[in-house]
Amino acid sequence: MPPGATVDSLRAEVLRHLSFTIAKDPGHASLHDWRMALSYAIRDHIVTPWYASTRRTWDEDRKRVYYLSMEYLIGRVLEDAAINLGLRDMAREVIEGLGVDFNALVEDEPDAALGNGGLGRLAACFMESMATLGCPAYGYGLRYEHGLFRQRFEGGRQVETPEDWLVTTNPWEFDRPESAYTVGFKGHVESRDGRDVWVPGETVTASAHDTPVVGWQGRWANTLRLWSAKPTTLFDLERFNRGDYAAATEPEQLARTICRVLYPDDTTYAGKELRLKQEFFLTSAALQDILRRYCYTHKDLGRLPERVAIQMNDTHPAIAGPELIRLLTDKHGVDFDAAMDVARKVLGFTNHTLLPEALERWSTYLFGNVLPRHMQIIERIDSWHRRTYPRPHFVGIVKHHEVRMGELAFIMSHKVNGVSALHSKLVKSSLFPELSALHPDRVVNQTNGVTPRRWLNLCNRPLAGLITETIGDGWQADLDRLHELEPHVEEAGFRDAFAAAKRANKVALTGWIKDRTGVVVSPDALFDVQVKRIHEYKRQLMNVLQTIAHWHAIRQDPQADWVPRVKIFGGKSAPGYFVAKEIIHLINDTARVINADPVVGDRLKVVYPANYNVSMAEKLIPAADLSEQISTAGKEASGTGNMKFMMNGAPTIGTLDGANVEIREQVGAENFFLFGMTTEQVAERRKDPDHARHAIEASQPLQDVLQMLAEGRFSPDHPDRYHGVVDRVWHHDYFLVASDFAAYHAAQAEVDAAYRDPARWWRMAAFNTARSGFFSSDRTIRGYMQEIWSTESAL
Ligand code: 26Q
């Protein structure tokens, strides 16, 4: 808590901001006005540690970490900032005392949804952990006018509408128009005095907006610097006077499009010019800013690696390699070999995917057109690398008229990391086998983590309270201390309290589900949750097929002793991903039929609230009994939702994929519902051209489900609606839904058996929380600091 902060002083600050910043009197203030007043009052308390941290970093000439990411999936800021400052309970008291509903005020804040899913949320967790650990750092990103689209369902189909988070004032950002850089595109390269110089054909100005990120207990704060694009020249008067009115506004149009919208696709890469411009815009502005800050106190750019570490969040900012070479050589006169040496010591690259369709490759034609100087530099890097490390079948950066961003990022970095143990092994052996052989120490692992401040302490107050009661305070910044819960797991009293905390969250969620979807669910049922982007490899289809099989089984024998279940789905599909959209439609159609079936009643309900986002995750995860992590082995790089469920005491039903492997190691095999093929078995299975048919023929429940789908049981108005789905399971089942179905169905029966025995269940649930310490992003960031960035905490 900030020194001297009291309920009275905070109330006075809120009222002062209401009068003098918002210019409203308490009698006429709206919920929005109160939210703004409280946000400014809380913000004032961040400024002091923020300023002190920045000052210290300069005074002590600390090495800084620069995190470059196209995505930051932050969610709401107010309550998170307040709880980290120790002001949340006081804020609630002040606000309620003023006659305003605190929960409604918190929910009035729009989510900052500047990301698609896991990669963007990881960047947000990392920013919070770097602040908590006192690691001097800047996050660089884009200030999208529209974040990830809003999702609605119309007749069960996904409909996208634009997201609008900046329509109301964002109280957390500070405009820094004095920090502005010119970013060029297109044009040509000229030779002047034997040196190549880029003459861009278009330019825009990058202008900074800073958001402070405050760590636990306000001991340190870092900056998230988001760039917006402004026209370099407001208006081309000469063209206008010639009557070329449209062309006269071209600079303005370009600037307006660059930061207009986040690309909503996270799995297939389309090769669009605007996306390349966005990536370069972020990267160039960030690097110019970094070099300017460095040169303010240092002369020798050769010593840049002593003071600067730059991390690339996937290949999206991989143009950082060539851009850094360009700035060092063309602008600062460093020679190429020296520039290569500096760049490779400074840069690190995190890979987040093995899916071939997600790997960025740009046609050399498009690339050379948008970034002609960078195309030259890339050719030079490529031949430098081929010369330095000669190999007959070497896979380089430029091949078949494409620039491969993965290879570029690999070659330009001193460390390349995967995001779970299994994934890192596969990055080495299957994604970059030749490069890894040439550079055997380059690929390392840094298993992902999540911040326990948001994902346990903030979103699950009942459980956080129980933990503090049991082991005392301080676990929030030292999550390994959760192991101290283990002896208590054997006490019936503790398990009852654990179950009571879960039940409180479930009761709250029940009301919310009723409001959002109209479906009435019982808090006595087992809440079975799968929330994540909709993708074939994540196999939501397998979940819905198993749901149908379960429904069918209940109908066969309604009086049997069924464990009541609520199947909860959440997630968005990329707008152009037809197969994923069909799965969404199927979940909704299935929910409609099952929820209206009087034979099953409370034994089974299916809910799919629209527009899953960070705020919805904060409600669903604390109320979950079971965590669905059922991707085809070898496809999910890590997963981070899996870690959030574990922390909140929900056992996993899952495959040996991504970080599930490490979750199972930590929690113990007896506290994890494992099923399905391993990565090796998946590869083996695919060799049988009839794998799906064989699996379907061996499983009566699966046959029945596919039969019902084919007959139109869930789409009576359009009986052939799911013929495509059925056909794909039979004939094009690349993700092996059919082959893993029976094992998944059996594992679900195991879950029921465990849930029927409360002592067994709550023991499992509590062990999940008690053994989740490893998955704190503090542990992850310490790993990056030691093994990649060579930085130390300033605290
Ligand atoms: C690329 C080019 C053009 C347009 C969009 C993209 C793009 C955008 C987002 C490509 C990929 C993404 C996001 C990927 C992602 O979220 N990956 C997830 O990263 C998590 C954090 O490491 C992992 O836990 C997940 O397993 C992984 O799927």
Boltz pocket constraint, residues with backbone or C-beta under 6 A from the ligand:
constraints:
  - pocket:
      binder: B
      contacts: [[A, 116], [A, 117], [A, 118], [A, 119], [A, 120], [A, 122], [A, 263], [A, 265], [A, 266], [A, 267], [A, 268], [A, 269], [A, 270], [A, 271], [A, 275], [A, 351], [A, 352], [A, 353], [A, 358], [A, 360], [A, 419], [A, 448], [A, 635], [A, 636], [A, 637], [A, 638], [A, 639], [A, 640], [A, 658]]
      max_distance: 6.0
